[in-house]
Amino acid sequence: YDGLGPGCHLFPFNVTIRSDRRGTCRGTHLVHACVGYCESSAFPSRYSVLVASNFTHNITSASRCCTISKDTKVKVRLDCPRGRHHDDIEILTAQACRCDMCRKSRY
Amino acid sequence: AAVTKLDTFRGCAVRDFSFVAQKPGCRGLRVATEACWGRCQTWEKLVPEPPYIQRHHQVCTYSRARYLTARLAACPPHVSPLYPYPLALQCACSLCSPRDTECETF
């Protein structure tokens, strides 16, 4: 990610799809994530925030994070052994990115 | 001296910050302290299996702080003149913790 500047950008990566757990049929496709550096800051909370949080939220974080603003489907062709056939599989990929609301991280 | 260009800065740094400490009925007081500002690396990607989206959303926030107290003038008798506020000793990219932080977008 070192070459990325401020902002939120499409970033290519390869995804591998398997037809089953053993990976009998599989295919790889180039898709996109959104990766970037969006602005955030943290500062002392206003009095109204202190009161509303019963004086627990002493800090206010005003932040944006890199998010996917538009996605699109792509078809991945699976290759199988011994000439067997498997239907293409549709997966989603990012099409546009934007610095927007930060959400709870999930892995 | 080293010069950092703010429009291309990546990372999370301590910065000067001033605000007006205000409580109902008291005279407002301008307070100079240190806070945090920066650009943290964040990302989102779609994956074929649940939860279908993976993300890494970190924000630039206090990693070490000292708490100071300002004393406001002219408060009514029933309002404490004390106004606690944080001074950032160190800032870092980390998850926004709703335990001690008001997490907002802008």
Backbone of each chain as ProteinMPNN parsed JSONL, in Angstrom:
{"seq_chain_A": "YDGLGPGCHLFPFNVTIRSDRRGTCRGTHLVHACVGYCESSAFPSRYSVLVASNFTHNITSASRCCTISKDTKVKVRLDCPRGRHHDDIEILTAQACRCDMCRKSRY", "coords_chain_A": {"N_chain_A": [[0.82, -1.205, 0.0], [2.178, 1.107, -0.02], [2.497, 3.071, -1.997], [0.213, 4.577, -2.025], [-1.52, 7.648, -1.801], [-3.053, 10.328, 0.192], [-6.625, 9.963, 0.643], [-9.028, 7.678, -0.846], [-8.79, 4.708, -2.482], [-9.181, 2.53, -5.376], [-7.927, -0.763, -5.209], [-6.124, -3.335, -6.555], [-6.52, -6.918, -6.229], [-5.959, -10.48, -6.179], [-8.482, -12.951, -6.222], [-9.33, -16.211, -5.234], [-11.575, -18.682, -6.184], [-13.239, -21.556, -5.044], [-14.87, -24.634, -5.918], [-15.649, -26.469, -4.063], [-14.798, -27.689, -0.762], [-12.502, -29.148, -1.122], [-11.508, -28.016, -3.305], [-11.982, -28.826, -5.948], [-12.846, -27.77, -8.458], [-11.552, -24.715, -9.603], [-10.986, -21.166, -9.712], [-9.335, -18.105, -10.578], [-9.519, -14.611, -10.108], [-9.009, -11.165, -10.912], [-9.835, -8.703, -8.673], [-11.167, -5.764, -6.941], [-10.302, -3.955, -3.988], [-11.019, -1.343, -1.58], [-8.724, 0.973, -0.531], [-6.969, 3.183, 1.579], [-6.052, 6.475, 2.838], [-7.725, 8.312, 4.946], [-8.933, 11.363, 6.458], [-8.754, 11.903, 9.996], [-9.56, 13.004, 13.32], [-9.067, 13.755, 16.809], [-10.315, 15.143, 19.802], [-10.926, 17.276, 22.738], [-14.11, 16.688, 24.188], [-17.197, 18.487, 23.612], [-19.206, 20.275, 26.041], [-21.895, 19.456, 26.002], [-21.696, 16.887, 24.979], [-20.224, 15.656, 26.987], [-22.093, 15.76, 29.109], [-24.235, 14.278, 28.028], [-23.075, 11.777, 27.884], [-22.731, 11.091, 30.454], [-20.334, 12.026, 31.497], [-18.409, 10.242, 30.552], [-17.46, 10.178, 27.946], [-14.904, 11.722, 27.245], [-13.403, 12.344, 25.111], [-13.736, 13.268, 21.724], [-13.996, 11.748, 18.604], [-13.636, 12.603, 15.325], [-14.1, 11.365, 12.304], [-13.199, 9.912, 9.132], [-13.325, 7.022, 7.057], [-11.903, 4.677, 4.701], [-14.101, 3.504, 2.356], [-16.242, 1.233, 0.481], [-18.053, 2.561, -2.09], [-19.479, 1.86, -4.281], [-20.406, -1.161, -5.847], [-19.853, -4.028, -7.989], [-20.859, -6.875, -10.007], [-18.8, -9.647, -10.891], [-17.973, -12.269, -13.178], [-16.591, -15.37, -12.438], [-14.658, -17.764, -13.98], [-14.523, -21.232, -13.536], [-12.035, -23.696, -13.449], [-11.904, -27.132, -14.048], [-10.795, -30.501, -13.216], [-10.014, -33.085, -15.599], [-11.659, -32.313, -17.746], [-14.18, -31.76, -16.743], [-17.215, -29.818, -16.113], [-18.033, -26.677, -14.677], [-20.389, -24.304, -13.642], [-19.998, -20.747, -14.198], [-19.084, -18.564, -11.518], [-20.559, -15.889, -9.751], [-19.154, -13.04, -8.285], [-18.725, -10.293, -5.975], [-17.19, -7.106, -6.477], [-15.326, -4.176, -5.569], [-16.194, -1.041, -7.059], [-16.102, 1.661, -6.883], [-14.739, 4.055, -4.586], [-14.785, 5.764, -1.404], [-14.022, 8.225, 1.056], [-15.639, 7.909, 4.002], [-18.178, 7.204, 6.479], [-16.765, 5.704, 9.382], [-16.843, 2.323, 10.371], [-17.573, -0.374, 12.654], [-14.897, -2.585, 12.88], [-14.585, -5.61, 11.041], [-13.604, -8.952, 10.694]], "CA_chain_A": [[0.0, 0.0, 0.0], [3.045, 2.253, 0.239], [2.396, 4.107, -3.007], [-1.065, 5.285, -1.971], [-1.544, 8.944, -1.146], [-4.299, 10.598, 0.91], [-7.815, 9.621, -0.123], [-9.496, 6.288, -0.784], [-8.515, 4.312, -3.862], [-9.318, 1.128, -5.783], [-6.655, -1.468, -5.055], [-6.381, -4.665, -7.12], [-5.968, -8.131, -5.615], [-6.479, -11.709, -6.772], [-9.316, -13.79, -5.37], [-9.46, -17.571, -5.753], [-12.863, -19.296, -5.849], [-13.206, -23.023, -5.127], [-16.22, -25.192, -6.032], [-15.925, -27.186, -2.817], [-13.723, -27.524, 0.208], [-11.273, -29.759, -1.634], [-11.009, -27.223, -4.416], [-12.027, -29.647, -7.167], [-12.784, -26.783, -9.54], [-11.151, -23.428, -9.024], [-10.68, -20.088, -10.653], [-8.782, -16.909, -9.947], [-9.934, -13.402, -10.816], [-8.526, -9.91, -10.332], [-10.927, -7.84, -8.198], [-10.648, -4.567, -6.27], [-10.681, -3.504, -2.647], [-10.782, 0.091, -1.399], [-7.655, 1.157, 0.449], [-6.498, 4.566, 1.54], [-5.727, 7.258, 4.034], [-8.729, 9.366, 5.104], [-8.628, 12.202, 7.614], [-9.46, 11.75, 11.272], [-8.983, 13.794, 14.406], [-9.667, 13.518, 18.127], [-10.155, 16.379, 20.57], [-11.778, 17.271, 23.93], [-15.545, 16.741, 23.865], [-18.016, 19.622, 24.057], [-19.899, 20.034, 27.307], [-23.138, 18.708, 25.752], [-21.312, 15.476, 24.824], [-19.863, 15.181, 28.325], [-23.321, 15.554, 29.887], [-25.017, 13.191, 27.421], [-22.408, 10.494, 28.115], [-22.482, 10.985, 31.888], [-18.917, 12.36, 31.69], [-17.508, 9.145, 30.181], [-16.856, 10.435, 26.634], [-14.09, 12.941, 27.346], [-12.753, 12.541, 23.816], [-14.562, 13.114, 20.528], [-13.26, 11.387, 17.398], [-14.35, 12.964, 14.099], [-13.273, 10.546, 11.412], [-13.674, 9.243, 7.928], [-12.551, 5.835, 6.716], [-11.993, 4.277, 3.296], [-15.234, 2.584, 2.206], [-16.703, 0.907, -0.877], [-19.278, 3.323, -2.342], [-20.217, 1.22, -5.377], [-19.823, -2.465, -6.174], [-20.358, -4.623, -9.219], [-20.638, -8.323, -10.056], [-17.941, -10.17, -11.956], [-18.094, -13.721, -13.306], [-15.324, -16.091, -12.356], [-14.734, -19.07, -14.639], [-13.825, -22.251, -12.759], [-11.409, -24.779, -14.208], [-12.066, -28.414, -13.356], [-9.934, -31.554, -13.758], [-10.536, -34.074, -16.537], [-12.667, -31.775, -18.653], [-15.507, -31.566, -16.156], [-17.685, -28.446, -16.274], [-18.69, -26.024, -13.546], [-20.902, -22.987, -14.049], [-19.289, -19.566, -13.679], [-19.583, -18.073, -10.224], [-20.541, -14.428, -9.675], [-18.732, -12.471, -7.011], [-18.779, -8.828, -5.947], [-15.922, -6.385, -6.349], [-15.5, -2.725, -5.436], [-16.096, -0.303, -8.321], [-15.761, 3.04, -6.52], [-14.364, 4.174, -3.173], [-15.006, 7.101, -0.862], [-13.817, 8.429, 2.495], [-16.999, 8.028, 4.537], [-18.296, 6.846, 7.891], [-16.036, 4.537, 9.901], [-17.713, 1.327, 10.994], [-16.875, -1.338, 13.48], [-14.104, -3.477, 12.035], [-14.932, -7.029, 11.058], [-12.661, -9.784, 9.934]], "C_chain_A": [[0.859, 1.261, 0.0], [2.884, 3.391, -0.754], [1.139, 4.955, -2.906], [-0.944, 6.602, -1.227], [-2.819, 9.111, -0.338], [-5.5, 10.327, 0.016], [-8.043, 8.127, -0.075], [-9.521, 5.773, -2.219], [-8.848, 2.836, -4.12], [-7.954, 0.474, -5.722], [-6.861, -2.906, -5.522], [-5.794, -5.8, -6.269], [-6.63, -9.341, -6.271], [-7.327, -12.467, -5.769], [-9.434, -15.159, -6.037], [-10.758, -18.179, -5.237], [-12.73, -20.808, -6.03], [-14.639, -23.555, -5.149], [-16.606, -25.935, -4.764], [-14.697, -27.057, -1.928], [-12.396, -28.088, -0.292], [-10.697, -28.963, -2.801], [-10.963, -27.986, -5.716], [-11.956, -28.757, -8.413], [-12.391, -25.452, -8.909], [-10.822, -22.41, -10.099], [-10.17, -18.878, -9.898], [-9.178, -15.694, -10.774], [-9.356, -12.179, -10.117], [-9.736, -9.058, -9.939], [-10.302, -6.647, -7.466], [-11.172, -4.43, -4.849], [-10.587, -1.984, -2.66], [-9.789, 0.257, -0.256], [-7.233, 2.623, 0.418], [-6.25, 5.169, 2.902], [-6.692, 8.435, 4.101], [-8.441, 10.129, 6.395], [-9.407, 11.803, 8.856], [-8.786, 12.61, 12.325], [-9.714, 13.452, 15.698], [-9.335, 14.71, 19.006], [-11.079, 16.329, 21.789], [-13.245, 17.439, 23.546], [-16.192, 18.039, 24.34], [-18.77, 19.245, 25.329], [-21.169, 19.207, 27.102], [-22.847, 17.21, 25.585], [-20.946, 14.885, 26.183], [-21.124, 14.852, 29.134], [-24.087, 14.346, 29.351], [-24.398, 11.827, 27.707], [-22.125, 10.279, 29.599], [-20.984, 11.126, 32.209], [-17.976, 11.178, 31.427], [-16.815, 9.421, 28.848], [-16.09, 11.761, 26.675], [-13.464, 13.318, 26.015], [-13.795, 12.392, 22.717], [-13.65, 12.801, 19.35], [-14.14, 11.747, 16.204], [-13.547, 12.372, 12.948], [-13.992, 10.148, 10.151], [-12.754, 8.07, 7.65], [-12.804, 5.474, 5.258], [-13.078, 3.205, 3.154], [-15.529, 2.319, 0.727], [-18.013, 1.657, -1.109], [-20.106, 2.707, -3.467], [-19.555, -0.137, -5.644], [-20.448, -3.007, -7.446], [-20.054, -6.113, -9.204], [-19.632, -8.657, -11.148], [-18.101, -11.689, -11.973], [-16.717, -14.354, -13.254], [-15.51, -17.463, -13.005], [-13.917, -20.084, -13.833], [-13.262, -23.321, -13.695], [-11.479, -26.06, -13.386], [-11.118, -29.444, -13.969], [-10.702, -32.451, -14.725], [-11.742, -33.566, -17.325], [-14.056, -31.623, -18.066], [-15.879, -30.089, -16.235], [-18.262, -27.931, -14.967], [-19.172, -24.665, -14.021], [-20.025, -21.872, -13.476], [-19.902, -19.147, -12.347], [-19.463, -16.555, -10.2], [-20.08, -13.983, -8.3], [-18.784, -10.947, -7.123], [-17.378, -8.248, -5.813], [-16.225, -4.89, -6.205], [-15.347, -2.068, -6.804], [-15.747, 1.164, -8.073], [-15.568, 3.112, -5.011], [-14.595, 5.612, -2.707], [-14.614, 7.125, 0.612], [-15.18, 8.746, 3.085], [-17.001, 7.508, 5.969], [-17.474, 5.605, 8.267], [-17.049, 3.6, 10.561], [-16.864, 0.393, 11.817], [-16.141, -2.314, 12.575], [-14.607, -4.915, 12.168], [-13.911, -7.784, 10.249], [-13.3, -11.109, 9.591]], "O_chain_A": [[0.324, 2.37, 0.018], [3.107, 4.551, -0.408], [1.005, 5.948, -3.621], [-0.341, 6.669, -0.156], [-3.588, 8.162, -0.189], [-5.417, 10.443, -1.207], [-7.351, 7.398, 0.636], [-10.2, 6.343, -3.073], [-8.805, 2.008, -3.21], [-6.95, 1.062, -6.124], [-7.681, -3.626, -4.953], [-4.726, -5.664, -5.673], [-7.715, -9.239, -6.843], [-6.948, -12.612, -4.607], [-9.616, -15.255, -7.251], [-11.02, -18.198, -4.035], [-12.186, -21.282, -7.028], [-15.519, -23.006, -4.486], [-17.789, -26.015, -4.432], [-13.706, -26.417, -2.281], [-11.32, -27.596, 0.051], [-9.566, -29.19, -3.232], [-10.03, -27.829, -6.503], [-11.125, -28.963, -9.297], [-12.844, -25.11, -7.816], [-10.439, -22.743, -11.221], [-10.52, -18.652, -8.74], [-9.171, -15.747, -12.004], [-9.227, -12.151, -8.893], [-10.567, -8.733, -10.786], [-9.079, -6.529, -7.378], [-12.325, -4.746, -4.555], [-10.127, -1.399, -3.64], [-9.994, -0.256, 0.844], [-7.151, 3.228, -0.651], [-6.239, 4.502, 3.937], [-6.511, 9.434, 3.405], [-7.792, 9.613, 7.305], [-10.572, 11.414, 8.776], [-7.595, 12.907, 12.236], [-10.828, 12.93, 15.681], [-8.219, 15.23, 18.97], [-11.928, 15.442, 21.878], [-13.576, 18.245, 22.677], [-15.783, 18.616, 25.348], [-18.947, 18.069, 25.648], [-21.49, 18.352, 27.928], [-23.645, 16.368, 25.995], [-21.314, 13.752, 26.493], [-21.209, 13.798, 29.763], [-24.534, 13.495, 30.12], [-25.111, 10.825, 27.766], [-21.362, 9.384, 29.962], [-20.452, 10.434, 33.077], [-16.887, 11.108, 31.996], [-15.699, 8.951, 28.631], [-16.575, 12.786, 26.196], [-13.046, 14.458, 25.811], [-14.638, 11.497, 22.769], [-12.657, 13.492, 19.12], [-15.261, 11.253, 16.086], [-12.442, 12.828, 12.656], [-15.219, 10.059, 10.104], [-11.563, 8.108, 7.96], [-13.788, 5.906, 4.658], [-12.986, 2.134, 3.755], [-15.119, 3.077, -0.151], [-18.989, 1.417, -0.399], [-21.295, 2.996, -3.594], [-18.33, -0.256, -5.666], [-21.462, -2.492, -7.918], [-19.146, -6.575, -8.512], [-19.616, -8.023, -12.203], [-18.333, -12.316, -10.94], [-15.794, -13.921, -13.944], [-16.403, -18.223, -12.63], [-12.763, -19.827, -13.49], [-13.941, -23.783, -14.612], [-11.159, -26.076, -12.198], [-10.685, -29.286, -15.11], [-11.927, -32.544, -14.648], [-12.714, -34.291, -17.54], [-15.014, -31.382, -18.8], [-15.02, -29.222, -16.396], [-18.911, -28.677, -14.235], [-18.45, -23.954, -14.72], [-19.399, -22.024, -12.427], [-21.089, -19.357, -12.097], [-18.431, -15.993, -10.568], [-20.552, -14.484, -7.28], [-18.874, -10.39, -8.218], [-16.509, -8.805, -5.142], [-17.26, -4.411, -6.668], [-14.501, -2.463, -7.607], [-15.173, 1.829, -8.935], [-16.154, 2.336, -4.257], [-14.601, 6.548, -3.508], [-14.847, 6.156, 1.335], [-15.807, 9.738, 2.713], [-15.948, 7.386, 6.595], [-17.489, 4.596, 7.561], [-17.988, 4.044, 11.222], [-15.638, 0.357, 11.712], [-16.712, -2.814, 11.606], [-14.995, -5.366, 13.245], [-13.417, -7.294, 9.233], [-12.668, -11.951, 8.952]]}, "seq_chain_B": "AAVTKLDTFRGCAVRDFSFVAQKPGCRGLRVATEACWGRCQTWEKLVPEPPYIQRHHQVCTYSRARYLTARLAACPPHVSPLYPYPLALQCACSLCSPRDTECETF", "coords_chain_B": {"N_chain_B": [[14.902, 22.799, 10.399], [12.67, 19.993, 10.39], [10.179, 19.699, 7.931], [6.811, 19.027, 7.604], [4.528, 18.185, 5.162], [1.196, 18.983, 5.264], [-0.874, 18.356, 3.514], [-0.205, 15.994, 2.315], [0.356, 14.294, 4.316], [0.675, 11.198, 6.0], [-0.379, 9.127, 8.603], [-0.438, 9.635, 12.185], [-0.641, 12.212, 14.431], [0.362, 14.312, 17.215], [-1.159, 17.436, 17.799], [-1.377, 21.041, 18.16], [-4.177, 22.416, 19.819], [-6.991, 24.397, 20.344], [-9.79, 25.338, 22.316], [-13.045, 26.507, 23.346], [-13.921, 26.27, 26.583], [-17.003, 25.585, 27.901], [-19.743, 26.013, 30.041], [-23.144, 25.846, 31.121], [-24.21, 28.99, 32.185], [-21.706, 29.806, 33.1], [-18.715, 31.792, 32.509], [-17.23, 31.544, 29.361], [-14.101, 29.948, 28.6], [-11.09, 30.186, 26.913], [-9.094, 27.462, 26.062], [-5.904, 26.113, 25.704], [-4.579, 23.198, 24.346], [-3.279, 19.881, 23.638], [-4.07, 17.827, 20.888], [-5.211, 15.248, 18.598], [-4.426, 14.482, 15.203], [-4.671, 13.25, 11.856], [-4.016, 10.873, 9.162], [-5.12, 7.739, 8.875], [-4.387, 4.39, 7.814], [-6.953, 2.775, 6.126], [-9.279, 0.248, 5.08], [-11.565, -1.577, 2.893], [-12.949, -4.652, 1.821], [-14.726, -6.878, -0.366], [-15.853, -10.156, 0.205], [-16.408, -13.614, -0.733], [-17.548, -15.254, 1.218], [-19.488, -15.319, 4.343], [-18.51, -12.749, 6.668], [-19.077, -11.364, 4.292], [-18.125, -8.757, 3.883], [-15.026, -7.361, 4.587], [-13.29, -5.288, 6.808], [-11.067, -2.658, 7.81], [-11.03, -0.362, 9.94], [-9.594, 2.239, 11.271], [-8.92, 4.97, 13.489], [-7.394, 8.201, 14.04], [-6.395, 8.764, 17.182], [-6.218, 9.523, 20.767], [-3.521, 7.92, 22.357], [-2.048, 8.044, 24.614], [-2.835, 10.021, 27.358], [-3.084, 12.96, 29.4], [-5.046, 14.133, 32.063], [-6.368, 17.284, 32.58], [-7.587, 20.131, 34.41], [-9.682, 22.803, 33.869], [-10.583, 25.976, 35.282], [-13.537, 27.596, 35.408], [-14.882, 30.91, 35.222], [-17.26, 32.934, 37.032], [-19.411, 31.16, 37.49], [-22.749, 29.991, 38.268], [-23.945, 29.353, 41.638], [-24.754, 26.639, 41.888], [-23.398, 25.295, 39.92], [-20.551, 23.504, 39.142], [-17.33, 24.942, 38.864], [-15.349, 23.575, 37.598], [-13.704, 22.12, 34.799], [-12.98, 19.338, 33.179], [-10.441, 18.199, 30.932], [-8.754, 16.496, 28.216], [-5.231, 16.163, 27.557], [-3.235, 15.436, 24.925], [-0.641, 13.136, 25.044], [0.419, 11.304, 23.418], [-0.446, 10.105, 20.203], [-2.249, 7.723, 18.192], [-3.051, 5.442, 15.497], [-5.963, 3.714, 15.928], [-8.735, 1.566, 16.907], [-11.9, 3.198, 17.244], [-13.012, 3.69, 20.408], [-16.039, 3.198, 21.902], [-16.284, 3.244, 24.579], [-14.852, 5.267, 25.933], [-14.951, 7.321, 24.168], [-16.562, 9.612, 21.994], [-17.689, 8.648, 19.051], [-17.661, 9.976, 15.952], [-18.707, 10.966, 12.605], [-17.705, 13.179, 9.926]], "CA_chain_B": [[13.853, 21.993, 11.038], [11.94, 19.124, 9.465], [8.883, 20.261, 7.545], [5.87, 18.008, 7.168], [3.449, 18.769, 4.36], [-0.046, 18.454, 5.819], [-1.809, 17.822, 2.513], [0.168, 14.638, 1.912], [0.765, 13.572, 5.522], [0.028, 9.945, 6.382], [-0.006, 8.799, 9.974], [-1.28, 10.186, 13.254], [0.294, 13.052, 15.178], [-0.128, 15.272, 18.211], [-1.179, 18.799, 17.259], [-1.944, 22.075, 19.03], [-5.635, 22.511, 19.67], [-7.6, 25.243, 21.364], [-11.252, 25.302, 22.299], [-13.646, 27.309, 24.41], [-14.609, 25.452, 27.587], [-18.255, 26.292, 28.215], [-20.761, 25.35, 30.851], [-24.265, 26.776, 31.235], [-24.165, 29.983, 33.261], [-20.332, 30.236, 33.407], [-18.049, 32.505, 31.434], [-16.414, 30.641, 28.552], [-12.66, 30.132, 28.776], [-10.311, 29.55, 25.849], [-8.114, 26.541, 26.628], [-4.964, 25.565, 24.714], [-4.137, 21.857, 24.747], [-2.776, 19.089, 22.512], [-5.041, 16.823, 20.449], [-4.664, 14.326, 17.586], [-4.897, 14.651, 13.824], [-3.868, 12.502, 10.888], [-4.668, 10.009, 8.182], [-4.783, 6.347, 9.169], [-4.7, 3.491, 6.708], [-8.194, 2.031, 6.317], [-9.666, -0.452, 3.853], [-12.731, -2.471, 2.86], [-13.011, -5.528, 0.656], [-15.845, -7.814, -0.402], [-15.393, -11.544, 0.155], [-17.55, -14.455, -1.096], [-18.142, -15.935, 2.38], [-19.854, -14.427, 5.44], [-19.559, -11.714, 6.685], [-19.156, -10.758, 2.954], [-17.268, -7.572, 3.777], [-13.993, -7.241, 5.615], [-12.82, -3.905, 6.856], [-10.091, -2.28, 8.818], [-11.31, 1.063, 10.103], [-8.912, 2.807, 12.427], [-8.947, 6.434, 13.52], [-6.283, 8.833, 14.755], [-6.922, 9.184, 18.479], [-5.285, 9.554, 21.89], [-3.062, 6.645, 22.899], [-1.686, 8.375, 26.0], [-3.351, 11.361, 27.652], [-3.108, 13.416, 30.781], [-6.252, 14.922, 32.264], [-6.179, 18.557, 33.257], [-8.861, 20.733, 34.779], [-9.759, 24.263, 33.776], [-11.537, 26.55, 36.237], [-14.316, 28.636, 34.734], [-15.267, 32.036, 36.093], [-18.638, 33.444, 37.065], [-20.427, 30.105, 37.449], [-23.77, 30.077, 39.318], [-23.557, 28.563, 42.815], [-25.026, 25.203, 41.767], [-22.612, 24.715, 38.813], [-19.12, 23.384, 39.467], [-16.53, 25.695, 37.886], [-14.268, 22.737, 37.067], [-13.966, 21.575, 33.463], [-11.883, 18.413, 32.874], [-10.183, 17.999, 29.495], [-7.547, 15.708, 27.985], [-4.085, 16.682, 26.816], [-2.639, 14.259, 24.279], [0.809, 12.935, 25.152], [0.772, 10.482, 22.263], [-1.61, 9.741, 19.384], [-1.987, 6.542, 17.362], [-4.181, 4.889, 14.754], [-6.537, 2.556, 16.622], [-10.188, 1.542, 16.788], [-12.594, 4.181, 18.069], [-13.617, 2.951, 21.508], [-17.206, 3.907, 22.428], [-16.216, 3.244, 26.046], [-14.423, 6.58, 26.432], [-14.875, 8.256, 23.051], [-17.729, 9.892, 21.154], [-17.2, 8.352, 17.699], [-18.492, 10.71, 14.996], [-18.17, 11.206, 11.275], [-17.803, 14.624, 9.647]], "C_chain_B": [[13.136, 21.158, 9.981], [10.577, 19.741, 9.174], [8.003, 19.116, 7.049], [4.77, 18.693, 6.368], [2.132, 18.138, 4.782], [-0.932, 17.821, 4.754], [-1.417, 16.442, 2.007], [0.519, 13.766, 3.114], [-0.036, 12.283, 5.706], [0.52, 9.594, 7.771], [-0.864, 9.579, 10.939], [-0.362, 10.938, 14.212], [-0.411, 13.899, 16.223], [-0.125, 16.649, 17.555], [-1.75, 19.767, 18.302], [-3.433, 22.176, 18.767], [-6.15, 23.453, 20.738], [-9.108, 25.232, 21.191], [-11.765, 26.19, 23.425], [-14.408, 26.377, 25.342], [-15.837, 26.226, 28.048], [-19.166, 25.419, 29.039], [-21.904, 26.342, 31.021], [-24.103, 27.715, 32.432], [-22.782, 30.497, 33.589], [-19.797, 31.071, 32.252], [-17.166, 31.504, 30.682], [-14.932, 30.957, 28.708], [-11.928, 29.435, 27.636], [-9.183, 28.737, 26.464], [-7.221, 26.04, 25.499], [-4.486, 24.21, 25.211], [-3.527, 21.167, 23.53], [-3.831, 18.043, 22.181], [-4.402, 16.002, 19.323], [-5.251, 14.631, 16.215], [-4.05, 13.77, 12.902], [-4.697, 11.775, 9.862], [-4.188, 8.588, 8.443], [-5.12, 5.481, 7.964], [-5.972, 2.716, 7.034], [-8.546, 1.349, 5.001], [-10.953, -1.244, 4.048], [-12.593, -3.376, 1.653], [-14.165, -6.501, 0.794], [-15.283, -9.216, -0.541], [-16.592, -12.444, -0.07], [-18.23, -15.121, 0.097], [-18.56, -14.905, 3.435], [-18.599, -13.983, 6.19], [-19.639, -10.888, 5.396], [-18.385, -9.448, 2.785], [-16.259, -7.622, 4.922], [-13.533, -5.805, 5.609], [-11.843, -3.717, 7.982], [-10.227, -0.774, 8.957], [-10.698, 1.558, 11.408], [-8.996, 4.32, 12.35], [-7.757, 6.945, 14.321], [-6.828, 9.359, 16.087], [-5.856, 9.087, 19.567], [-4.827, 8.141, 22.246], [-2.532, 6.839, 24.321], [-2.136, 9.805, 26.251], [-3.166, 11.683, 29.126], [-4.375, 14.25, 30.923], [-5.958, 16.148, 33.093], [-7.564, 19.127, 33.566], [-8.768, 22.244, 34.647], [-10.785, 24.751, 34.8], [-12.243, 27.72, 35.554], [-14.745, 29.704, 35.747], [-16.769, 32.276, 36.015], [-19.706, 32.363, 36.95], [-21.485, 30.359, 38.53], [-23.407, 29.119, 40.464], [-23.746, 27.052, 42.637], [-24.226, 24.542, 40.647], [-21.136, 24.688, 39.209], [-18.304, 24.141, 38.421], [-15.458, 24.841, 37.208], [-14.657, 22.113, 35.732], [-12.792, 20.664, 33.098], [-11.687, 18.269, 31.365], [-8.877, 17.235, 29.316], [-6.469, 16.508, 27.255], [-3.377, 15.458, 26.232], [-1.133, 14.246, 24.512], [1.299, 12.172, 23.929], [-0.519, 10.127, 21.524], [-1.247, 8.526, 18.539], [-3.247, 6.165, 16.6], [-4.707, 3.687, 15.521], [-8.057, 2.612, 16.45], [-10.78, 2.616, 17.683], [-13.357, 3.425, 19.159], [-14.8, 3.727, 22.076], [-17.232, 3.92, 23.958], [-15.848, 4.645, 26.552], [-14.439, 7.66, 25.348], [-16.229, 8.401, 22.36], [-17.257, 9.714, 19.706], [-18.144, 8.989, 16.683], [-17.858, 10.701, 13.619], [-18.272, 12.702, 11.016], [-18.054, 14.86, 8.182]], "O_chain_B": [[13.014, 21.567, 8.826], [9.909, 20.244, 10.077], [8.404, 18.337, 6.184], [4.157, 19.655, 6.83], [1.954, 16.924, 4.68], [-1.657, 16.867, 5.034], [-2.213, 15.783, 1.338], [0.936, 12.62, 2.946], [-1.261, 12.276, 5.586], [1.702, 9.747, 8.078], [-1.9, 10.125, 10.559], [0.587, 10.363, 14.744], [-1.609, 14.167, 16.132], [0.813, 16.99, 16.835], [-2.498, 19.373, 19.196], [-3.89, 22.037, 17.632], [-5.791, 23.326, 21.908], [-9.629, 25.132, 20.08], [-11.022, 26.571, 24.33], [-15.406, 25.77, 24.954], [-15.739, 27.359, 28.519], [-19.337, 24.232, 28.762], [-21.67, 27.55, 31.063], [-23.883, 27.267, 33.557], [-22.654, 31.509, 34.278], [-20.354, 31.061, 31.155], [-16.445, 30.717, 31.295], [-14.558, 32.109, 28.925], [-12.115, 28.239, 27.412], [-8.412, 29.242, 27.28], [-7.713, 25.595, 24.462], [-4.041, 24.079, 26.352], [-3.287, 21.807, 22.506], [-4.418, 17.44, 23.079], [-3.189, 16.059, 19.122], [-6.422, 14.991, 16.089], [-2.859, 13.572, 13.143], [-5.894, 12.013, 9.705], [-3.014, 8.27, 8.261], [-6.025, 5.797, 7.191], [-6.067, 2.078, 8.082], [-8.156, 1.816, 3.931], [-11.375, -1.54, 5.167], [-12.171, -2.935, 0.584], [-14.541, -6.9, 1.896], [-14.349, -9.445, -1.31], [-17.697, -12.099, 0.349], [-19.391, -15.517, -0.01], [-18.072, -13.775, 3.441], [-17.683, -14.791, 6.339], [-20.222, -9.804, 5.41], [-18.033, -9.074, 1.666], [-16.61, -7.891, 6.07], [-13.401, -5.179, 4.558], [-11.79, -4.478, 8.948], [-9.627, -0.007, 8.204], [-11.224, 1.321, 12.495], [-9.127, 4.885, 11.264], [-7.19, 6.238, 15.154], [-7.63, 10.293, 16.108], [-4.739, 8.631, 19.322], [-5.661, 7.252, 22.419], [-2.562, 5.914, 25.132], [-1.854, 10.699, 25.453], [-3.102, 10.795, 29.976], [-4.739, 14.989, 30.009], [-5.373, 16.062, 34.172], [-8.576, 18.657, 33.045], [-7.895, 22.882, 35.234], [-11.729, 24.038, 35.142], [-11.612, 28.707, 35.175], [-14.939, 29.439, 36.933], [-17.441, 31.875, 35.064], [-20.776, 32.599, 36.388], [-21.16, 30.884, 39.595], [-22.64, 28.178, 40.263], [-22.971, 26.268, 43.184], [-24.36, 23.336, 40.439], [-20.554, 25.713, 39.564], [-18.553, 24.002, 37.223], [-14.737, 25.329, 36.339], [-15.78, 21.643, 35.552], [-11.721, 21.156, 32.743], [-12.659, 18.225, 30.611], [-7.991, 17.313, 30.166], [-6.757, 17.397, 26.454], [-2.972, 14.557, 26.966], [-0.439, 15.218, 24.217], [2.424, 12.357, 23.464], [-1.553, 9.88, 22.145], [-0.079, 8.321, 18.208], [-4.359, 6.514, 16.995], [-3.965, 2.73, 15.742], [-8.596, 3.581, 15.915], [-10.24, 2.916, 18.747], [-14.239, 2.62, 18.864], [-14.613, 4.791, 22.667], [-18.109, 4.541, 24.559], [-16.464, 5.147, 27.493], [-13.992, 8.783, 25.582], [-16.948, 7.419, 22.171], [-16.506, 10.544, 19.195], [-19.3, 8.582, 16.57], [-16.659, 10.468, 13.465], [-18.871, 13.423, 11.814], [-18.166, 16.008, 7.752]]}, "name": "protein", "num_of_chains": 2, "seq": "YDGLGPGCHLFPFNVTIRSDRRGTCRGTHLVHACVGYCESSAFPSRYSVLVASNFTHNITSASRCCTISKDTKVKVRLDCPRGRHHDDIEILTAQACRCDMCRKSRYAAVTKLDTFRGCAVRDFSFVAQKPGCRGLRVATEACWGRCQTWEKLVPEPPYIQRHHQVCTYSRARYLTARLAACPPHVSPLYPYPLALQCACSLCSPRDTECETF"}
